[in-house]
Amino acid sequence: MTKLEAKIRYRWAFAHWRKATCESERRPHEKTMDELQSKIASRPGPEWDAFVDTMPGYRESWNAMIKQARGES
């Protein structure tokens, strides 16, 4: 799989993850995204940041999950 193919699949999985209404619907998409991440960027950094910046709502979604996990509003 090329890096471009991995990015396309990751974007698809993220879009469907956002539309999911429960954990059982989200989990398969999370697994897909986890598997594809290393094919897009070998580690966190500028390349990964540039990629996620192309996905509307990505950072907002993760920031909301972090707040929820911390018990913040």
Contacts in CASP RR format, 6 or more apart in sequence:
PFRMAT RR
TARGET T0000
AUTHOR 0000-0000-0000
METHOD contacts of the structure
MODEL  1
MTKLEAKIRYRWAFAHWRKATCESERRPHEKTMDELQSKIASRPGPEWDA
FVDTMPGYRESWNAMIKQARGES
1 9 0 8 1.000
1 39 0 8 1.000
3 39 0 8 1.000
3 40 0 8 1.000
6 36 0 8 1.000
6 39 0 8 1.000
6 40 0 8 1.000
7 40 0 8 1.000
7 51 0 8 1.000
9 32 0 8 1.000
9 36 0 8 1.000
10 32 0 8 1.000
10 33 0 8 1.000
10 36 0 8 1.000
10 37 0 8 1.000
10 40 0 8 1.000
10 51 0 8 1.000
11 54 0 8 1.000
11 55 0 8 1.000
13 29 0 8 1.000
13 32 0 8 1.000
13 33 0 8 1.000
13 36 0 8 1.000
14 29 0 8 1.000
14 33 0 8 1.000
14 55 0 8 1.000
14 58 0 8 1.000
16 29 0 8 1.000
17 26 0 8 1.000
17 29 0 8 1.000
17 30 0 8 1.000
17 33 0 8 1.000
18 57 0 8 1.000
18 61 0 8 1.000
20 26 0 8 1.000
20 29 0 8 1.000
37 48 0 8 1.000
40 47 0 8 1.000
40 48 0 8 1.000
40 51 0 8 1.000
41 47 0 8 1.000
41 48 0 8 1.000
41 51 0 8 1.000
52 58 0 8 1.000
52 59 0 8 1.000
53 59 0 8 1.000
67 73 0 8 1.000
END
